Amino acid sequence: MLLHPSTPPPETAPDQRAWIRLISMADRVRAALVVGMLEAHDIPALLMAMQPSAYPMMGDVSVLVERHNLLKARHLTNASQP
């Protein structure tokens, strides 16, 4: 289930706009902060819930980025960690 679409549906070929998992974490709020930081650097990002629907507070949340932005996104998330 996508929680936060940051961009409209792709208008280019699907292979050019493939989404890939950047990071997974249990803290939904922290994941949303990562998405906000990426978007502030012009990197579109999505949150995808990985938990069963009956238990919304259990399970991980993944942050997805477009494949061509993966290295830049990794650099930004690694630089922002203490």
C-alpha positions in Angstrom: 0.0 0.0 0.0 1.5 3.4 -1.0 1.2 6.0 1.7 2.7 9.1 0.1 2.9 9.5 -3.7 5.2 12.4 -4.2 5.0 12.5 -8.0 2.2 12.0 -10.5 2.1 8.7 -12.4 5.0 8.2 -14.8 4.6 9.6 -18.2 7.8 8.0 -19.6 8.7 4.4 -20.3 8.4 2.2 -17.2 12.0 1.0 -17.3 13.2 4.7 -17.0 11.0 5.3 -13.9 11.4 2.0 -12.0 11.1 2.4 -8.2 13.6 0.6 -5.9 13.8 0.3 -2.1 16.2 2.7 -0.5 15.6 1.8 3.1 13.2 0.0 5.4 12.4 0.8 9.0 9.8 0.2 11.6 9.3 3.9 12.5 6.8 5.4 10.2 7.5 9.0 11.3 11.2 8.6 10.7 10.5 7.2 7.3 8.3 10.2 6.4 11.2 12.5 7.5 13.5 10.6 5.1 11.0 11.1 2.3 10.7 14.9 3.1 14.5 15.2 3.1 14.8 13.4 -0.3 12.0 15.6 -1.8 13.8 18.7 -0.5 16.7 17.6 -2.6 14.5 17.1 -5.7 14.5 13.3 -5.4 10.9 11.9 -5.7 10.2 9.3 -3.0 7.3 7.0 -1.9 6.5 5.3 1.4 5.3 1.7 1.1 3.7 0.0 4.1 5.0 -3.6 4.5 2.6 -4.6 7.4 -0.6 -6.7 7.5 -3.6 -4.5 7.2 -5.2 -5.9 10.4 -2.2 -4.6 12.4 -1.2 -1.1 11.0 1.4 -0.4 13.7 3.3 -3.6 13.1 5.8 -4.2 10.3 8.2 -2.1 8.3 7.8 0.9 6.1 10.0 1.1 3.0 11.2 4.3 1.3 11.3 3.9 -2.5 13.2 6.1 -5.0 13.5 5.9 -8.7 16.4 3.7 -9.8 18.4 6.5 -11.4 18.3 8.5 -8.1 19.4 5.6 -5.9 23.1 6.6 -5.4 22.3 10.2 -4.7 19.6 9.2 -2.2 21.9 6.8 -0.5 24.5 9.5 -0.2 22.0 11.9 1.3 20.6 9.4 3.8 24.1 8.3 4.9 25.3 11.9 5.3 22.2 12.7 7.5 22.8 9.9 10.0 24.7 10.9 13.2 
